[in-house]
Amino acid sequence: MNTHSKVIIVTGASSGIGKATALLLAEKGAKLVLGARGEEKLVQLTEQIRNSGGEAICAITDVSKREDVAKLVQMAIEHYGRVDVLINNAGVMPISALDELKVEDWEAMIDINIKGVLYGIAEALPVFRRQESGHFINIASTSAHRVVPNQSVYAGTKFAVRAISEGLRQEAGEKLRVTIISPGMTRTEYVENATDPVVRANVDIAMPPKAVAEAIAFAIEQAEQVDVGEIVIRPTAQA
């Protein structure tokens, strides 16, 4: 009931956790505003939701560009008149040893994983304040709880997401909600195609993206005066 007819923005919606979340929330009657960089997959997902009787619109969105995030939020307002939930899901994980000096990968993780979340907050927070309601859901990772070799920069970006989200929660006041979702190993395209030996060794235990989507839906479905601060969700076999 608390999901039906809510206007929900999902970034990184074209695959993995974002796609699974969009499909699940569409089944629950949400009005989806979907953003991602991959146009073909994004359009296909939007059409799939519409053909199944759901409601969705989309826009090509690179969250490392504030203007793209601003356009996505503005499109939601122009089309639906409000925004109820922003799911900051877009992220990248080009992991490597620091000795490899893949500085461009480090910059991409900072731009997308951290700045992308901040841009989402910057665009949606004034809207939520005007509405006197709204829910941020920021996707972190179990890497924000435990650092392992080759994931130093990625973990750093996800630690940052948790810190920013907790600060936002404390500043948000009683009318806004902030939830951190920290997934463990999830069977996304990245994991299935990974070359990193640690990731490859854990592919078989990875959980389906829908498991994370259901955790997101759980947070949304709570009563408006209930704020689910964080959900850590991982495969039972993950250390």
GUFIZA-742002 format. One line per 3 residues: for each residue x, y, z of C-alpha. Coordinates in Angstrom, 3 decimals. Layout:
// residues N
X Y Z | ... $
***
This chain:
// residues 239
0.000 0.000 0.000 | 2.847 2.399 0.774 | 4.380 1.767 -2.654 $
1.303 2.005 -4.868 | 1.219 5.235 -6.891 | 4.434 6.570 -5.384 $
6.686 8.391 -7.820 | 10.053 6.679 -7.594 | 13.255 7.644 -9.385 $
15.806 4.889 -9.976 | 19.279 5.648 -11.310 | 21.380 2.938 -12.896 $
18.087 1.340 -13.847 | 19.014 -0.498 -17.030 | 20.567 -3.599 -15.460 $
21.380 -5.455 -12.253 | 19.909 -4.172 -9.004 | 18.382 -1.122 -10.680 $
16.496 -3.169 -13.242 | 15.279 -5.706 -10.679 | 14.121 -2.870 -8.438 $
12.257 -1.118 -11.241 | 10.452 -4.320 -12.223 | 9.477 -5.152 -8.646 $
8.254 -1.649 -7.827 | 6.293 -1.521 -11.082 | 4.500 -4.712 -10.017 $
3.626 -2.960 -6.767 | 2.026 -0.066 -8.626 | 4.749 2.569 -8.389 $
5.212 5.254 -11.019 | 8.789 4.828 -12.199 | 11.181 7.461 -13.474 $
14.185 5.548 -14.773 | 17.653 6.830 -15.566 | 20.745 5.081 -16.932 $
23.540 5.621 -19.432 | 22.650 2.708 -21.728 | 19.825 3.942 -23.946 $
18.867 0.653 -25.590 | 18.495 -1.328 -22.374 | 16.776 1.579 -20.638 $
14.155 1.938 -23.350 | 13.606 -1.824 -23.447 | 13.010 -1.897 -19.686 $
10.597 1.024 -19.846 | 8.635 -0.660 -22.631 | 8.632 -3.954 -20.716 $
7.068 -2.246 -17.697 | 4.471 -0.473 -19.825 | 3.590 -3.647 -21.739 $
3.003 -5.388 -18.405 | 0.524 -2.722 -17.326 | 2.966 -0.636 -15.280 $
3.806 3.025 -15.507 | 7.308 4.266 -16.363 | 9.165 7.037 -18.135 $
12.907 7.274 -18.737 | 15.784 9.540 -19.656 | 19.417 8.895 -20.514 $
21.251 9.811 -17.332 | 24.926 9.936 -16.463 | 24.940 10.633 -12.725 $
28.467 12.030 -12.916 | 26.878 15.014 -14.689 | 24.750 17.127 -12.371 $
22.728 18.490 -15.284 | 21.619 14.953 -16.190 | 20.442 14.271 -12.641 $
18.668 17.631 -12.546 | 16.837 16.821 -15.787 | 15.742 13.425 -14.421 $
14.274 14.944 -11.261 | 12.658 17.761 -13.224 | 11.115 15.259 -15.642 $
9.531 13.431 -12.710 | 8.031 16.665 -11.406 | 6.781 17.778 -14.805 $
5.223 14.395 -15.557 | 3.889 13.386 -12.140 | 3.935 16.569 -10.080 $
6.122 15.194 -7.291 | 8.890 12.805 -6.261 | 8.342 10.405 -3.378 $
11.497 8.287 -3.464 | 14.940 8.718 -4.996 | 16.959 5.517 -5.284 $
20.601 6.466 -5.832 | 21.620 3.140 -7.319 | 24.010 3.965 -10.165 $
27.522 2.772 -9.438 | 30.664 1.281 -10.947 | 33.192 -1.201 -9.578 $
36.356 -1.404 -11.709 | 38.438 -2.918 -8.917 | 42.203 -3.339 -9.084 $
45.314 -3.293 -6.906 | 46.526 0.199 -6.057 | 49.912 -0.718 -7.578 $
48.239 -0.869 -10.975 | 47.662 2.890 -10.759 | 44.382 2.832 -12.639 $
43.723 6.458 -11.819 | 40.995 6.844 -14.438 | 39.073 4.005 -12.785 $
39.505 5.664 -9.405 | 38.148 8.913 -10.798 | 35.171 7.136 -12.377 $
34.258 5.560 -9.026 | 34.519 8.897 -7.255 | 32.484 10.682 -9.943 $
29.708 8.092 -10.126 | 29.613 6.414 -6.727 | 30.074 9.542 -4.603 $
29.316 12.603 -6.714 | 26.365 10.843 -8.330 | 24.773 10.353 -4.905 $
25.515 13.941 -3.922 | 23.991 15.260 -7.143 | 20.863 13.215 -6.448 $
20.643 14.695 -2.972 | 21.227 18.210 -4.304 | 18.366 17.915 -6.788 $
15.831 15.998 -4.706 | 16.332 17.525 -1.244 | 14.757 20.903 -2.109 $
11.816 19.040 -3.678 | 11.364 16.910 -0.566 | 11.543 19.995 1.649 $
8.792 21.709 -0.355 | 6.640 18.598 -0.251 | 7.442 17.978 3.433 $
7.950 14.326 2.543 | 10.411 12.181 0.647 | 12.676 9.168 0.928 $
16.314 8.798 -0.107 | 17.546 5.255 -0.667 | 21.294 5.143 -1.262 $
22.977 1.950 -2.412 | 26.235 1.293 -0.575 | 27.849 -2.157 -0.242 $
29.196 -4.631 2.260 | 32.508 -3.189 1.058 | 31.496 -0.147 3.118 $
31.792 -2.389 6.175 | 34.826 -4.520 5.307 | 37.819 -3.654 3.130 $
39.575 -6.359 1.127 | 42.569 -6.208 -1.252 | 41.967 -4.731 -4.708 $
38.846 -2.915 -3.516 | 40.438 -0.008 -1.647 | 39.030 2.791 -3.782 $
35.678 1.121 -4.348 | 35.321 0.511 -0.613 | 36.320 4.103 0.028 $
33.520 5.379 -2.193 | 30.992 3.156 -0.460 | 32.216 4.193 2.994 $
31.578 7.726 1.769 | 28.039 6.847 0.705 | 27.313 5.499 4.187 $
28.801 8.570 5.872 | 26.922 11.007 3.648 | 23.689 9.088 4.117 $
23.994 8.990 7.894 | 24.707 12.698 7.995 | 21.727 13.323 5.738 $
19.516 11.217 7.992 | 20.499 13.279 11.025 | 19.877 16.550 9.193 $
16.693 15.439 7.442 | 14.274 16.006 10.290 | 11.135 14.097 11.098 $
9.443 14.407 7.714 | 12.093 12.854 5.465 | 13.489 9.323 5.418 $
16.970 8.079 4.540 | 17.883 4.432 4.002 | 21.228 2.816 3.193 $
21.139 -0.522 1.384 | 24.432 -2.438 1.617 | 24.364 -5.492 -0.671 $
26.952 -8.219 -0.652 | 27.882 -10.323 -3.667 | 25.074 -9.911 -6.199 $
24.763 -11.600 -9.590 | 25.031 -8.541 -11.794 | 26.588 -8.301 -15.253 $
29.775 -6.998 -13.661 | 30.106 -9.993 -11.354 | 29.317 -12.494 -14.090 $
31.950 -10.964 -16.405 | 34.547 -10.082 -13.760 | 38.200 -10.954 -14.251 $
39.243 -10.276 -10.658 | 40.084 -13.670 -9.068 | 38.362 -12.878 -5.766 $
35.147 -11.887 -7.509 | 35.330 -14.853 -9.873 | 35.751 -17.211 -6.926 $
32.483 -15.978 -5.441 | 30.277 -15.885 -8.529 | 28.519 -19.119 -7.619 $
27.372 -17.815 -4.230 | 26.088 -14.472 -5.545 | 22.478 -13.677 -4.752 $
19.978 -12.541 -7.401 | 19.410 -8.786 -7.821 | 15.759 -9.290 -6.891 $
16.838 -10.064 -3.319 | 18.220 -6.534 -3.054 | 15.143 -5.123 -4.778 $
12.948 -6.735 -2.134 | 15.019 -5.118 0.614 | 14.527 -1.747 -1.070 $
10.786 -2.354 -1.333 | 10.671 -3.292 2.354 | 12.170 0.062 3.324 $
9.734 1.970 1.121 | 6.713 0.076 2.412 | 7.174 1.002 6.056 $
4.840 3.570 7.597 | 5.837 7.152 6.812 | 6.952 7.760 10.397 $
9.268 4.718 10.303 | 12.784 5.155 8.917 | 14.754 2.016 8.073 $
18.284 3.295 8.604 | 20.253 0.530 6.913 | 19.808 -2.959 5.518 $
22.852 -5.174 5.037 | 21.972 -8.055 2.745 | 24.394 -10.739 1.600 $
24.431 -14.369 0.489 | 24.507 -16.764 3.443 | 27.750 -18.216 2.078 $
29.565 -14.871 1.923 | 32.244 -14.433 4.577 $
***
